[in-house]
Amino acid sequence: MIGLVVKFANEIFKIVVAGNNVYFTDSLGMSSTIDGLKLSYVGVVKEFPDLKDNEDWKKKASERFKEKIKSFNTDIEKINYLKEDLKQYGYKPLYIQRSGFRPQKV
């Protein structure tokens, strides 16, 4: 299990990777998987242009995310992918925490 703390604007949240499961936790402690997040239609279409006219765009985008996460072998590879992908959209990685050890600055 590995966690990544990121900041976007004035919101800080944590991403935890445990096997093939990814959990997103906000600063209030509310946790969710990709299925529970509010995805932006514009952001999804920017990433996956073929979903533009698809009525199930949210479901297909979350399935593709899950498949991408499963394609990596280790939790470190998964968290590094998430870190680099989120950097493109203005998210700032702050800390990485591995298996309950102290957080390390990124």
N, C-alpha and C positions, 0 to 999 in steps of 0.2 A: 504494500500500500504506500502511495506517495501522494503528497498534496502540493498544490501551488497556490499561493496567495497573490492575487492580482488587483490592480486598481484601475478604475475607469471613471474619469471625472472625479467626483468626490465619493464614489461608491467603492467599497472594498469587499471582495468576495473570495471564497476558497473553492478550488477545484480538487476533488479527490479521485484518484484512479485506483481502483481495487480490482485487479484482474481485467475483465472486459467491461466492467461497469464504471461509469463516470458520473460523479455526483457534484452538483453545483450548490454551494451554500452561500447565502447572502449574509450581510452584517447582522441581521436580526436572528440568524440561526435557522432560517427556513431552508430546507434542503430539497433538491429535486434532481431528477435525471433529465436528459435531453428532451424527453417527452413532455415534461411539465414546464418547460421554458416557453416564454413568449418569443417566437421567432419573427423576425421582420421579413415581410414578403419581399421587399426591395433587396435586402441582404441575401436572401435565399436565391432569388433570381440572378443576382450578381455572381454568386458562387456557382449556381447550376442553371444556366440559361434555358436548358431544355424543360425545366419545370414551370416556365412562364404561363403556359395555358393549361396546366394540370390542376384539377380541382383538389387533389390530395397532395399538394405541394409540401405541406408541413410534415405529413407522415413520411413521404418519400425522402425528404431532407434528413429527418431523424434516422431513417433506416440507413442512408448513405453514411451518416456520421458514425453510426454503430459499426458498419462494415469497415470503415477506415480505421477505427480504433482497434478492431479485431485483427487488422492486417499487421500490426506491430507485435513484436515478440515479447518485449519487456515493458514494465510499467514506466521505466525511465524514458524509453523511446516514445511512449504515448504522451507523457507529460511534456517532453521536449517538443513534440509536434504541436500540442495545444499552445505551449508558450510562444513558439514562433508564429503560429497562425494568428493568435490573438494580438501579437505585436503589430501586425499589419493594419489592424483596425483601431489602433490607439490605446490598447490595453497595456498597462505597465506591470510586468512581473516584479513582485517584491521579494517573496521568499519561497523556498522549496523546503518541504519537510518530508523526510523519508522514515517510514515505519516507526513513528512516534519519537524519533530523535528531535533534538532542537532544530528549529528552523534556521536555514542558511540564507543569507542575502544572495539574490541573483545578480 
